[in-house]
């Protein structure tokens, strides 16, 4: 299992987050016509560490989670639940040994549709996920 699959399973099983987004947690891009709120995640970096005998089993990808909502408080509530679920997490996640998850960065943004009628508030969180790859 890949870390993204493990994170998806873990986050959708986190009751406080699931209450806000239902099952609307997507990799890389939101489906067309999706009803907000929703969360998008993308891998933004994945530097590999190598030794003389090969690549280290410890992986440390940086994943970005973006909470989309129709109001700033709704986007902030989703971001807070993502932080509650992931910040400082240590343990097993769907059979993957996660050594540590660290929040690296937070950003807020407001997007508008081209005609300016719809505002979409976003909260962006970047996490470094340290885990042992099988």
N, C-alpha and C positions, 0 to 999 in steps of 0.2 A: 504494500500500500504506500502511496506517495503522501508526503506531509500535507499537501493541499486537501486530499481526500479525508485525512484524519482530522484536520482542522474543521472542515465542513461538517463532518459528523459530530464532532465535539460541540461546535457552536450551535448547530441546530438542536442539539440536546440540552442546551443551556436555557432553562425555562424563561428567565427574565428577558433574554434576547429574542427567543422564539415568540414570545407574547407580542413583541413590537414589530417583527418582520415576517412572522409565520415561517415559510420555507424559502423566502426570497433572498437567498445568498448565492451569488453567481461569480464564476471565474471570468476575468478579463473584460467582459462587456455585458451590459444589461440587455435582456431581450427586448425587442421592439414592442412598444405599447404596454410595458409593465406598469402596474399600478404601484405607486410609492406608498409606504416606505420600502426600501430595499437596501441591500449591502452588496458591494462589488469588491472582489479581491484580486490582486495581481502580484506576481513575483517581480520585484523591481531590481533585485541584484542577487547573485549567488556566487560569491567568490569561493573558490576551492582551495583547500590547504593540502599541500603535497609534502611527503617526506621522501627519503631515498628508497623506500620500499613501496611507494605508491600513494594514492590519494587517501587522506585521512578519513575515517568513518564519521568524524564529527562534521556536520553540515551546519551552516549558519546563513540561510537565505534571509533576505529582507522582503517582507510582504507588506503590501499597502492595502488597507481596508478603507473603503469609502462608503459612508452612510449617506443615503439620499432620502430626503423627506420634503414635505410641502411647507414645513415651518422650521425655524431655527431650533425651538425647544424640542421638537420631535427628532431632528437630526442629532442634537446633543444627547438626548436620552439613549439613542441607539449607540452612539460613541461611548457613553458611560458604561453601557452593558458589555460592549466589546472589551473595554478596559477591565471591567470586573472579571470577565471570563479569561482574559489572556495575560494581563500584567503579572509578572513574576510567577507564572505557571511553571511547575516542575512535576513530572510524573509521566505515567503512561497515557498515551492518546491513541486509541485504536491499534494497540500493539507496537507503537513507536515510542521509544524512550526519549522524552523531551527533557533535556537538562535544564533549560531556562528560556523563558520568553521575556524579552525586554522591549518596552515601549521606547522608541527612538525619537519620534517626531509627531507633532499634531498640527493640523492646519484647518482653517474654516474657509468656506467659500460660498458664494451665491452665484448661481447660473440662471440665465433667462432663456426662454425659447426665442427664436429669431423675431417673432412678432411682439415680444415683450409682455405677453399676457400671463405666462406661467413662470413662477419663481421656483427654483429648486435649490434647497439648502443642502450643503454637503459638509460633512466632518470627515477629515482624512487622518488616519492613524497609520503610522509605519512601525512595524514590529520586527525585531530580529529574533528568529526562531533557531535556537541551538538544540540539535537533536542528533542521535546516532542513526545513521543510515544502515539498513540491513545489508 
